[in-house]
């Protein structure tokens, strides 16, 4: 990939910038309501990065601000090392994006829509129309009118539009919306293949399972602010761990645990679901090691309770997300 | 370190950008059908019916072409419908990217929004101008090649293109016809078939030899009336056809630019189209027909009047077809405000520039 200089920033090649997206104090208000409130975001290059948040958290607003579709009220940002909006055209030349539902001219074919977009890019973009359609699996439908496309086909056409600029980074806003399981799997494969080519993919979504399967790192946004960000593995390592316990007397086991020094660190509740009524779900503190599990086992056994099973449950992105966000739906 | 020049920030649209905008408009079947039917279909059908009528019933149906029918269409129908159709194309070009969700895709390419806007101007005109040119060419062809074989002066059919002497000779041979129809009060000794001063629209067939005094009177009348006869044209002169064509294209261009700017400003198509139709069909004729003493400068700054001011002098401004509807002044009761051609050109340029700037500004600042 050719390195280009950041205009106005001598000695700092944009291609060597570590961050694909870098924002500081980014703020955007709609009236009195902040849609983004001092967003500090760092997206490493070459990664698949998930940008997660409940509905109305400000995910789309951030992407729209980054792309210059709307203006920020405060803060600074750069894309691929190019400060925007100052060098927006240079930055966007290296970015492909889908914002909201991908919509196209319905009276044109998919190929004609891409021609329209390629004409707005560099001359070489026109030569990429065929390969882009091929890559997203639309080559055989490229000459059909978009009015006859399904939602999934339009999403894929949106990805093809992103590929016209041979982008270093893709900003995809809810690309899985409206897709059936097969379409989601196909989209996932496309995204992963692009990451494998060294492109950065920023995936804004509320489909946590898909993000967890696709992305290396995430940021969680809630009420316009980023409340956590980093590699998924690191974030989950810092999350509370669940321990499923199966024993002979769950009620007494819970009381026993509550009466020990462990009570300050763990919370035990009767399991709501399980193979029998012999269960307890225990929440362990973040970073709890094997010693805590062993101590729980010792307390229960010394209390005369038969322990049939002790199983740490891997914290999912979804459960962690629920832990750190204040709500799933904006009450407003 | 190597710097790759990237010119997508420049406001100048590329040829490729313009070409794809043309494609985008051209592929709108409904719009293209409406444009062609309204601009080409109606006038062509009208002329075709006249051609057929004259071919099958030449005695009752006048020739399809000629100077008069040219005036009716070139000064009445074509400018009005050209303006409305061009405005509709402009409103479509100015709003559909936004309403159909493509504007966002285009913006994220990094291409200058100004270039995206400016590309629509040549693209739209590349569609509007040829359509207007086609219908105008049809009109000119019919009016030139299917023109009447005689001209009518004072209700008398006369061979066209006669010299002064030829006209006098013809009058001498049709003394009674000339005296009866060219004089309001023919001498009492002349036996006019339908009474004196009536228009019989007789054929140019010489009758019985008239008395020498009557022939002398007819020659004298012909001599006096020759300038009037010479000004009656069988078919429109080439210069008028060229000027008329350019003027109609100007009208269409103004309609397109206004439509583009207004639709970009409002972000939709329907209301701007309605506004511009009202502007052309209601507001302009009203302002053409009145003269407000203290607001004449304001009236003069109105683009409809300025375009009318540039109407070629060879076109009738009081055409019976659609007086006042053309945006042209001079219809019955209208008042032509004094305005120089330079002033009119300046007004038109100012309007085009203002609406282009407004549309481009809105496009550049709009949330996509």
Boltz contact constraints between the chains, C-beta under 6 A:
constraints:
  - contact:
      token1: [A, 4]
      token2: [B, 4]
      max_distance: 6.0
  - contact:
      token1: [A, 5]
      token2: [B, 1]
      max_distance: 6.0
  - contact:
      token1: [A, 5]
      token2: [B, 3]
      max_distance: 6.0
  - contact:
      token1: [A, 67]
      token2: [B, 108]
      max_distance: 6.0
  - contact:
      token1: [A, 69]
      token2: [B, 368]
      max_distance: 6.0
  - contact:
      token1: [A, 70]
      token2: [B, 367]
      max_distance: 6.0
  - contact:
      token1: [A, 89]
      token2: [B, 8]
      max_distance: 6.0
  - contact:
      token1: [A, 89]
      token2: [B, 9]
      max_distance: 6.0
  - contact:
      token1: [A, 89]
      token2: [B, 110]
      max_distance: 6.0
  - contact:
      token1: [A, 90]
      token2: [B, 6]
      max_distance: 6.0
  - contact:
      token1: [A, 92]
      token2: [B, 108]
      max_distance: 6.0
  - contact:
      token1: [A, 92]
      token2: [B, 110]
      max_distance: 6.0
  - contact:
      token1: [A, 93]
      token2: [B, 6]
      max_distance: 6.0
  - contact:
      token1: [A, 93]
      token2: [B, 110]
      max_distance: 6.0
  - contact:
      token1: [A, 97]
      token2: [B, 108]
      max_distance: 6.0
  - contact:
      token1: [A, 99]
      token2: [B, 104]
      max_distance: 6.0
  - contact:
      token1: [A, 103]
      token2: [B, 101]
      max_distance: 6.0
  - contact:
      token1: [A, 105]
      token2: [B, 100]
      max_distance: 6.0
  - contact:
      token1: [A, 105]
      token2: [B, 102]
      max_distance: 6.0
  - contact:
      token1: [A, 107]
      token2: [B, 27]
      max_distance: 6.0
  - contact:
      token1: [A, 107]
      token2: [B, 28]
      max_distance: 6.0
  - contact:
      token1: [A, 108]
      token2: [B, 27]
      max_distance: 6.0
  - contact:
      token1: [A, 115]
      token2: [B, 20]
      max_distance: 6.0
  - contact:
      token1: [A, 116]
      token2: [B, 20]
      max_distance: 6.0
  - contact:
      token1: [A, 116]
      token2: [B, 24]
      max_distance: 6.0
  - contact:
      token1: [A, 117]
      token2: [B, 105]
      max_distance: 6.0
  - contact:
      token1: [A, 119]
      token2: [B, 16]
      max_distance: 6.0
  - contact:
      token1: [A, 119]
      token2: [B, 17]
      max_distance: 6.0
  - contact:
      token1: [A, 119]
      token2: [B, 20]
      max_distance: 6.0
  - contact:
      token1: [A, 120]
      token2: [B, 106]
      max_distance: 6.0
  - contact:
      token1: [A, 120]
      token2: [B, 109]
      max_distance: 6.0
  - contact:
      token1: [A, 120]
      token2: [B, 111]
      max_distance: 6.0
  - contact:
      token1: [A, 121]
      token2: [B, 109]
      max_distance: 6.0
  - contact:
      token1: [A, 161]
      token2: [B, 105]
      max_distance: 6.0
